[in-house]
Amino acid sequence: MVVENLPRRAFLRGRFLTSSQQENTPQFDAVRPPWSIGEREFIDKCTRCSACLTVCETKILIKGEGGFPEVRFDNGECTFCQKCVEACQQAVFRSVDETPWEHKIRIHEHCLTQHRIECRSCQDSCSMNAIRFRLQSGGVAQPWVEMEQCNGCGACIQSCPVSAIKILKHE
């Protein structure tokens, strides 16, 4: 593989893409605000004015890579208040009648329950009741996610004491 014109930031983050791969891959892989259009279009149309950042009621929108808004769930959860959509003057959002996004959570193997430590903080913080626990004979109840119930709000991410929950684009 020949790497051409590899930006230093990409190199330091371990993104070793050839120029042809870079053309077919979005530059940024952040979680964008709810109802955002596709990544390439978002990057092309967003002016990085920060209007959405200033109106975010839970302050989960931050100025991310390249100055574009991105969601940081470790700051809180998304309430889907639609203020980011309303504040934006650019055509970077879809209709709020659509599903806000396809992001769902994934609980990783370093969850405390995998180490026989009782914890249900993610379940307690999930207003959608998407996280449930299955009892285990002779062990600690294990979490499972009802994907159809999960709206990707991220409330469980901040509540996890060991950062075992990540948000992923669900496909």
Secondary structure as the mmCIF struct_conf table of DSSP 4:
data_model
#
loop_
_struct_conf.conf_type_id
_struct_conf.id
_struct_conf.beg_label_comp_id
_struct_conf.beg_label_asym_id
_struct_conf.beg_label_seq_id
_struct_conf.end_label_comp_id
_struct_conf.end_label_asym_id
_struct_conf.end_label_seq_id
BEND BEND1 ASN A 5 ASN A 5
HELX_RH_AL_P HELX_RH_AL_P1 ARG A 8 LEU A 12
TURN_TY1_P TURN_TY1_P1 ARG A 13 GLY A 14
HELX_RH_AL_P HELX_RH_AL_P2 SER A 19 GLU A 23
TURN_TY1_P TURN_TY1_P2 ASN A 24 ASN A 24
BEND BEND2 THR A 25 THR A 25
BEND BEND3 GLN A 27 GLN A 27
HELX_LH_PP_P HELX_LH_PP_P1 ALA A 30 PRO A 33
TURN_TY1_P TURN_TY1_P3 PRO A 34 TRP A 35
STRN STRN1 SER A 36 SER A 36
HELX_RH_AL_P HELX_RH_AL_P3 GLU A 39 LYS A 45
HELX_RH_AL_P HELX_RH_AL_P4 ALA A 51 VAL A 55
TURN_TY1_P TURN_TY1_P4 GLU A 57 THR A 58
STRN STRN2 LEU A 61 LYS A 63
HELX_RH_3T_P HELX_RH_3T_P1 GLU A 65 GLY A 67
STRN STRN3 PRO A 69 VAL A 71
HELX_RH_3T_P HELX_RH_3T_P2 PHE A 73 ASN A 75
HELX_RH_AL_P HELX_RH_AL_P5 LYS A 83 ALA A 87
BEND BEND4 GLN A 90 ALA A 91
STRN STRN4 PHE A 93 PHE A 93
TURN_TY1_P TURN_TY1_P5 VAL A 96 ASP A 97
BEND BEND5 GLU A 98 GLU A 98
BEND BEND6 PRO A 100 PRO A 100
STRN STRN5 HIS A 103 ILE A 107
TURN_TY1_P TURN_TY1_P6 GLU A 109 HIS A 110
BEND BEND7 CYS A 111 CYS A 111
HELX_RH_3T_P HELX_RH_3T_P3 LEU A 112 HIS A 115
TURN_TY1_P TURN_TY1_P7 ARG A 116 ARG A 116
HELX_RH_AL_P HELX_RH_AL_P6 SER A 121 SER A 125
TURN_TY1_P TURN_TY1_P8 SER A 127 MET A 128
STRN STRN6 ILE A 131 ARG A 134
TURN_TY1_P TURN_TY1_P9 SER A 137 GLY A 138
BEND BEND8 GLY A 139 GLY A 139
STRN STRN7 GLN A 142 VAL A 145
TURN_TY1_P TURN_TY1_P10 MET A 147 GLN A 149
HELX_RH_AL_P HELX_RH_AL_P7 ALA A 155 SER A 159
TURN_TY1_P TURN_TY1_P11 PRO A 161 VAL A 162
STRN STRN8 ILE A 165 LYS A 169
#
